[in-house]
Amino acid sequence: MAWTWRFETADGTETSPAVEPEEFTTQGDAESWIGEVWKELLDGGAETVKLSDDNGTELYTMSLRSALDA
Protein backbone atom coordinates (compact mmCIF):
# COMPACT_ATOMS: atom_id res chain seq x y z
CA MET A 1 0.00 0.00 0.00
CA ALA A 2 1.19 3.53 -0.74
CA TRP A 3 0.46 6.59 1.36
CA THR A 4 0.43 10.10 -0.08
CA TRP A 5 0.19 13.65 1.21
CA ARG A 6 -1.78 16.44 -0.44
CA PHE A 7 -0.54 19.96 0.30
CA GLU A 8 -2.91 22.94 0.36
CA THR A 9 -2.69 26.69 0.85
CA ALA A 10 -4.88 28.51 3.38
CA ASP A 11 -7.74 28.76 0.84
CA GLY A 12 -7.68 25.01 0.08
CA THR A 13 -5.86 25.25 -3.26
CA GLU A 14 -3.44 22.40 -3.91
CA THR A 15 0.19 23.53 -3.89
CA SER A 16 3.58 22.00 -4.55
CA PRO A 17 5.45 21.16 -1.36
CA ALA A 18 8.68 22.95 -0.40
CA VAL A 19 10.12 19.51 0.38
CA GLU A 20 9.35 16.76 -2.11
CA PRO A 21 7.91 13.69 -0.36
CA GLU A 22 9.35 10.26 -0.87
CA GLU A 23 7.42 7.06 -1.55
CA PHE A 24 5.74 5.90 1.67
CA THR A 25 4.88 2.22 2.08
CA THR A 26 3.41 2.59 5.58
CA GLN A 27 1.25 5.16 7.29
CA GLY A 28 3.88 5.42 10.04
CA ASP A 29 6.59 6.33 7.51
CA ALA A 30 4.38 9.04 6.02
CA GLU A 31 3.58 10.46 9.45
CA SER A 32 7.23 10.36 10.55
CA TRP A 33 8.24 12.27 7.43
CA ILE A 34 5.62 14.99 7.98
CA GLY A 35 6.81 15.29 11.58
CA GLU A 36 10.34 15.98 10.34
CA VAL A 37 9.55 18.53 7.59
CA TRP A 38 6.29 20.26 8.59
CA LYS A 39 7.99 23.57 9.43
CA GLU A 40 9.67 23.69 6.01
CA LEU A 41 6.36 22.88 4.34
CA LEU A 42 4.64 25.67 6.26
CA ASP A 43 7.42 28.14 5.39
CA GLY A 44 6.98 27.09 1.75
CA GLY A 45 3.28 28.00 1.70
CA ALA A 46 1.47 24.78 2.64
CA GLU A 47 -1.00 25.43 5.44
CA THR A 48 -2.84 22.11 5.45
CA VAL A 49 -1.88 18.53 4.62
CA LYS A 50 -4.12 15.56 3.91
CA LEU A 51 -3.05 11.93 4.16
CA SER A 52 -4.57 9.37 1.79
CA ASP A 53 -4.02 5.68 1.12
CA ASP A 54 -3.53 4.21 -2.35
CA ASN A 55 -7.28 3.70 -2.73
CA GLY A 56 -7.69 7.48 -2.53
CA THR A 57 -9.34 7.27 0.87
CA GLU A 58 -8.53 10.40 2.83
CA LEU A 59 -7.57 9.43 6.37
CA TYR A 60 -7.28 12.87 7.91
CA THR A 61 -6.48 16.53 7.43
CA MET A 62 -3.95 18.37 9.57
CA SER A 63 -3.30 22.09 9.89
CA LEU A 64 0.41 22.89 9.89
CA ARG A 65 -0.38 26.36 11.28
CA SER A 66 -2.09 24.77 14.31
CA ALA A 67 1.04 22.69 14.92
CA LEU A 68 3.10 25.89 14.96
CA ASP A 69 0.72 27.53 17.44
CA ALA A 70 0.69 24.49 19.75
MIKE-676228 format. One line per 2 residues: their letters; for each residue x, y, z of N, C-alpha, C. Coordinates in pm, whole numbers. Each point is the difference from the previous one (the first is absolute). Layout:
N
a) X,Y,Z,X,Y,Z,X,Y,Z ~ ...
end
This chain:
70
ma) 85,-117,0,-85,117,0,89,123,0 ~ -43,104,-69,73,126,-5,-81,108,72
wt) 69,88,65,-61,110,73,49,131,-59 ~ -90,94,-23,38,126,-62,-56,119,77
wr) 74,110,-9,-42,126,61,-47,95,-110 ~ -104,74,30,-46,110,-85,31,127,78
fe) 52,100,-67,41,125,63,-90,112,-50 ~ -54,80,93,-93,106,-37,38,132,65
ta) -33,109,-70,17,134,54,-116,28,95 ~ 0,117,60,-103,37,98,-141,-3,-61
dg) -12,27,-131,-133,1,-62,-41,-136,-57 ~ 82,-104,25,-35,-135,-44,50,-38,-138
te) 76,90,-64,56,-28,-132,120,-93,16 ~ 7,-102,-85,115,-90,4,126,76,-40
ts) 109,-28,69,128,65,-27,111,-102,-3 ~ 110,36,-63,118,-87,0,72,16,133
pa) 48,-109,57,67,9,129,142,56,-12 ~ 45,71,103,136,52,5,102,-113,10
ve) -42,-112,57,84,-119,11,-74,-113,-70 ~ 63,-56,-100,-66,-106,-79,-9,-128,82
pe) -121,-55,16,-14,-124,77,57,-120,-74 ~ 39,-98,79,48,-125,-56,-117,-95,-19
ef) 26,-122,-37,-102,-103,-12,-20,-63,138 ~ -121,1,51,-27,-54,133,-76,-131,-12
tt) 54,-106,59,-64,-131,-6,-81,-31,125 ~ 15,85,103,-81,-17,122,-51,136,45
qg) -110,-2,71,-55,123,55,100,61,99 ~ 65,-83,79,98,48,97,116,74,-66
da) 48,-51,-114,107,68,-73,-46,138,-49 ~ -121,6,-52,-54,127,-48,-14,100,115
es) -48,-47,113,-18,89,115,134,42,61 ~ 97,-88,0,134,36,49,61,109,-88
wi) -15,-16,-130,55,98,-94,-62,137,24 ~ -133,6,12,-67,129,19,45,63,132
ge) 26,-83,101,48,50,127,139,62,-9 ~ 79,-45,-97,135,52,-18,4,128,-84
vw) -93,16,-94,10,111,-97,-116,100,6 ~ -91,-12,96,-119,85,-2,32,149,5
ke) 104,39,72,34,143,7,46,52,-136 ~ 78,-79,-72,44,39,-134,-117,8,-96
ll) -95,-92,13,-119,3,-84,-82,126,28 ~ -15,33,126,-75,120,38,70,124,-52
dg) 131,9,16,77,114,-51,-12,11,-151 ~ -19,-114,-68,-13,-2,-145,-140,29,-52
ga) -96,23,90,-134,39,-43,-110,-101,23 ~ 33,-121,41,-104,-100,30,-54,27,140
et) -129,14,11,-64,24,129,-66,-126,56 ~ -44,-86,-91,-74,-120,36,55,-119,-79
vk) 3,-116,65,38,-123,-69,-109,-104,22 ~ -16,-86,-101,-99,-107,8,69,-131,-35
ls) -21,-101,82,59,-131,-22,-104,-94,-60 ~ 41,-66,-110,-89,-96,-67,74,-131,-25
dd) -78,-109,-8,59,-129,-34,-7,-18,-152 ~ 50,-111,-50,6,-18,-145,-136,-25,-65
ng) -103,-17,80,-136,-9,-53,-63,138,-16 ~ 74,104,42,-52,136,-6,-84,37,119
te) -4,-87,100,-77,29,121,78,97,87 ~ -61,116,24,64,100,85,-14,-41,146
ly) 111,-12,69,-1,-44,139,-21,116,97 ~ 70,109,-26,-20,119,83,65,122,-62
tm) -39,115,53,54,129,-39,66,60,123 ~ 115,64,-22,72,60,113,44,141,-39
sl) -24,94,90,45,137,-19,143,15,48 ~ 89,42,-89,139,23,41,9,126,85
rs) -85,98,-24,-3,123,78,-37,-31,146 ~ -95,-90,20,-39,-38,137,117,-66,73
al) 80,-79,-73,116,-63,61,101,103,46 ~ 13,108,-78,92,109,36,-48,71,125
da) -131,20,11,-59,73,112,-9,-84,128 ~ 19,-131,-13,-13,-89,116,116,12,95
end
